[in-house]
């Protein structure tokens, strides 16, 4: 039987690669939790400076535009905090530097739940291959959450240890829990629409595709609209 997550976590840290990733992957859930009074922080690891099909575009200007877009979407979702790490698109690794920064944020904001991409989800049928940055960030978030954030011997000087009970992995091929997002789906669609540089006149089509995806997840969860996650217990 499908399991719905009905209680909003008090503190959430969502870790994603690009400025539009969290909104697309789980924006309705983030908005629902924020509406319920949760402290919801989103970490964006990449600068987004390569997010243009125009080979003559100035990467600095692309980065600045995408930063403005995600700040606008964060206001719509009512996020508590937005943290931009500004790693170069496609060039960063799941390395000590990235994990240290994520551990610092985890120890600072002390989430009950970490939300991130499922790094094991690679091929979606024959037409979609999961972006390398998504997979790198998924592994880095999980590696930072357990055991590093909970162990005092990892990354001294980044705050007091904090065990994180649970991770929710979005974009998973093995979803096992769902969030009913009927009340906040429109907020997600408005937040995604802020990323105008990425939609390239496909806003209506993309909104329809996201709505269809939420409807499909809703059928799995026996609700109208849902977002699905692979829940992994960490502690």
N, C-alpha and C positions, 0 to 999 in steps of 0.2 A: 504493500500500500504506500502511495506517495506521502512523504513527510513534508509538511509545511512548517517553516520557521515562523512562529507567531509572536515571539517575544523579541523586542528590539534590544540589541546589545547596548550597554551603556556607553562604550567607547569602541570605535571602529577605526582601523587604519587600512586604507585601500592603496595598494602599490601597483602602479601601471607604467607602461613605457612612454607612450605618446600623449599629447595633450587631450585627444579625443577618446582615448581608450577606455577610461573608467566610465564615461558617460554612455558609450555604446554598450559596454559589457554589463554594467550593473547600475546605471544611473537611477533607475526607478527604485531599486532597493535602497540605495544611498539616500535618496530623497525621502523614502518612507521612514527610514530610521531617524533621519534628521527631524522630520515632522513629529516623531514620537519623543523627541528630546535627547536623542543620542548625540554624543560628540563624534562627528564624522570628519576625519582628516584624510585627504587624498595626497599621495606622493606621485609626482610625475618625474620619471627618471631621465628621459631624453628631452633634448631641447626642441626637437621637431623641425630643425633647420633644413632638413632635406625633404620636407613634406610639400613638394611642389613638382608638377609635371613640366614646368617651364625651365628649360636648361639655362636660361639667361637670368633667372631670378637671383636676387641677392640673398644668400643664406641668413645674413643678419636680419634683414627685413622679414623674411619668412618666420624666423624664430620670434621676432617681436610681435608679429601679427598673431601667431598661434598662442603666444602668452596672453594677449588681450582676449582672444576667444575663450580660452579656458577659464580666465578670471570671470568673464561674463557668465559662462555656464555654471561656475561654482556658486555664483549668487543665486541663480535659479534653483539649484539643488539645495541651497541653504547650508553649504558646508561650513564646518567650524574652522577648518584650516586647509590651505593649499600650499604644498611644498614642492618647489621646482628645483631639481638637482642639475639639470642642464648638461647631461652627458651627450656627446655627439651621436647623432642618429647612426645606428648600424655599426658603431665602433666600440662600444663599451662592453665589458665582460662581467660575469659573475665573479668579481675579484674581491680582494680584501678591502679595497677602498670603498666599493659600493656597499658591501655588507656592513662595514663599520658605520657608514652613514645611516643605513636602514636600522641597524641596532640602536643607534643614538635616538632616532625618531621613535622607535618602539619603546625604548626606556623612558623617553620624555613624555609620550602621550599615553602609554600603558594600556593598549587596547585589549579588549576581551576577544576580539576577532580581527584577524588579518584577512583581507580580501585581495586576491591577485589572480593573474591568468594561470590556467592549468598548463604547466610546461610540458606535460606528456601528450597533450593534444596537438598533433602535427598535421595530419592530412584530414581534411573535411571533404569526403567524396573525391571526385577527380578534378575539381575546379578551384579548390582553395587550399593553400599551404600556409600554415601559421607563421607569421612574421618572426624572424630570428629574435628581434628585440623583445617580443612578447615572451618567448620561451626563456631568454636570459633573465628577464625580470621575474618571471614566475619562480625559477630556481633560486635566484638571489633572495627573494622575499621569504621563501620557505627556509632556506639555509640560515637567514638572519633570525627568523622567528624561533627556530629550534635546531640546535640547542643554544645558539649564541646569545639571544636576548636574555635567556634565563640563567646563564652561567656567568658568575663574577669574574672568571678567569679569561673570558672572551672580551676583548676591546675595553680594557680598563680606561677610565676617564670619560666614558660615554653615558654615565648615569648608573643608578642602582639596578640590579638584575630584575627582570620582569618576565615570569613565565606566561606564555600566551596559550590559552586552552585550545583554540580552534582556528583553523584556516578554512576559508570558503574560496574555492577555485572556480572562476568563471570561464566560459567558453570551453567547458569540459565535454568530452564524449561519454563521460561516466557520471552524469549528475545524479545525486542521491537525495538532495533536499531542494526545496523551492521556496520562494518568497512570493506571496500574493501581491501583485503590484497594480491592481486595477485602479487604486486611488491615486497613484503617482505616475502612471505611464505617460500622461500628457506632459508632465514636468520633464521627464526624460527626453521626450521628443523635442521639447523646446530647448533643452540643454544641448542636445546633439546638433540642433539647427544653428547654434552659435558658431559652430566650426565651419564657417562659410568657405574658408580657403580649401577645405578638404571635400566639400560636397560637390563643387563644380557644377552647379545647376541641377544636381540630382536630389535636391532636398525632398521633394514630394515622393519620389521613388524610394529613397532610403527610409523615410518615415514609414512608408507602407511596409517595407521589408522588415523593419524593426517591430512594427505592430504584429505582423504575421508571425514573427519569431516568438513574441510574447504570448500570442494566442496558442501557438503550438506547445510551448512550455506549460501554458495554462491547462491544456488538455491532459498533459502528463500529471499535473497536480490537482486536477478536478476543480479548477477555478477558471475565471474568464481570462485573466492575463497573469503571467508569472515570469520570474527569472530563475533559472536553475543553476545550481552550484554542486560541485563535488566537495563534500565536507570531509575534512581530515582532522582527526584529533591529534593535538600536539603535546598535550600534558594531561 
